[in-house]
Amino acid sequence: MSGFSEIVNSNTPTLVDFYAEWCGPCKTMKPILEDLKTRIGNKARIIKVDVDRNSEIASKLQIQGVPTLVLYKNGKIVWRQSGVVSSANLKSIIDSHAA
């Protein structure tokens, strides 16, 4: 958990994709996040957290459905949404918090 805290406490916006291997919509998010990474470059970091392997973090953050996307900046949650989100939508959210 300490590594997770260090990453999300960074000044760089960090998009966390809470997912599970068995989750169909989570598989849909994979190419969306890959596309997003090429669009945003170093503006933000994207990390994936498997809720089955990291149940402590998922429980602490009350992640009840996957995929759940959470955007952190300086350790604070600035945006959160469950379900599949388009690359363009995610980019505009990150852009608004990257300034």
C-alpha positions as CSV (number, residue, x, y, z in Angstrom):
1,M,0.0,0.0,0.0
2,S,2.9,2.4,0.7
3,G,3.9,2.3,-3.0
4,F,0.4,3.2,-4.0
5,S,0.3,6.1,-1.6
6,E,3.6,7.4,-3.0
7,I,2.3,7.3,-6.5
8,V,-1.0,9.0,-5.9
9,N,0.5,11.7,-3.6
10,S,2.6,12.9,-6.5
11,N,2.0,16.3,-8.1
12,T,1.5,14.5,-11.4
13,P,-2.2,13.6,-11.9
14,T,-2.5,9.8,-11.6
15,L,-5.4,7.9,-13.2
16,V,-6.0,4.6,-11.4
17,D,-7.9,1.9,-13.2
18,F,-9.3,-0.5,-10.6
19,Y,-10.0,-3.7,-12.6
20,A,-10.4,-7.5,-12.3
21,E,-9.2,-10.2,-14.7
22,W,-12.7,-11.7,-15.0
23,C,-14.3,-8.3,-15.8
24,G,-15.5,-7.9,-19.5
25,P,-15.8,-4.1,-19.4
26,C,-12.3,-3.9,-17.9
27,K,-11.0,-5.6,-21.0
28,T,-12.8,-2.9,-23.0
29,M,-10.9,-0.2,-21.1
30,K,-7.4,-1.6,-21.9
31,P,-7.2,-0.2,-25.5
32,I,-8.9,3.0,-24.4
33,L,-6.2,3.5,-21.7
34,E,-3.4,2.7,-24.2
35,D,-4.9,5.3,-26.6
36,L,-5.2,7.8,-23.8
37,K,-1.5,7.3,-22.8
38,T,-0.4,8.2,-26.4
39,R,-2.7,11.3,-26.2
40,I,-1.6,12.7,-22.8
41,G,2.1,11.7,-22.8
42,N,3.7,12.8,-19.5
43,K,0.8,15.0,-18.5
44,A,-0.5,12.2,-16.2
45,R,0.4,8.7,-15.1
46,I,-1.9,5.7,-15.6
47,I,-1.7,2.7,-13.3
48,K,-3.8,-0.4,-13.1
49,V,-4.8,-2.0,-9.8
50,D,-6.3,-5.5,-9.7
51,V,-9.0,-5.4,-7.0
52,D,-8.7,-9.2,-6.4
53,R,-4.9,-8.9,-5.7
54,N,-5.2,-5.6,-3.8
55,S,-8.3,-6.0,-1.8
56,E,-7.1,-3.8,1.0
57,I,-6.8,-0.8,-1.3
58,A,-10.1,-1.6,-3.0
59,S,-11.9,-1.9,0.3
60,K,-10.4,1.3,1.8
61,L,-11.5,3.2,-1.3
62,Q,-14.9,1.4,-1.3
63,I,-14.5,0.2,-4.9
64,Q,-17.7,-1.8,-5.5
65,G,-17.8,-2.1,-9.2
66,V,-15.1,-2.6,-11.9
67,P,-13.8,-0.9,-13.8
68,T,-13.7,2.1,-11.5
69,L,-11.4,5.0,-12.7
70,V,-10.1,7.4,-10.1
71,L,-8.0,10.5,-10.8
72,Y,-5.7,11.6,-8.1
73,K,-3.7,14.8,-7.8
74,N,-1.5,15.5,-4.7
75,G,-3.1,12.6,-2.9
76,K,-6.6,13.8,-3.3
77,I,-9.3,12.2,-5.4
78,V,-10.4,14.9,-8.0
79,W,-12.6,12.6,-10.1
80,R,-14.1,9.2,-9.9
81,Q,-16.4,7.1,-12.2
82,S,-17.3,3.5,-12.6
83,G,-17.8,1.9,-16.0
84,V,-16.2,2.3,-19.4
85,V,-15.2,5.9,-20.2
86,S,-14.0,7.1,-23.6
87,S,-10.4,8.2,-24.2
88,A,-11.5,11.7,-25.3
89,N,-13.6,12.1,-22.1
90,L,-10.7,10.9,-19.9
91,K,-8.3,13.3,-21.8
92,S,-10.5,16.3,-21.2
93,I,-10.8,15.4,-17.4
94,I,-7.0,15.0,-17.1
95,D,-6.4,18.2,-19.1
96,S,-8.6,20.1,-16.6
97,H,-6.6,18.8,-13.7
98,A,-3.1,18.9,-15.2
99,A,-2.8,22.7,-15.2
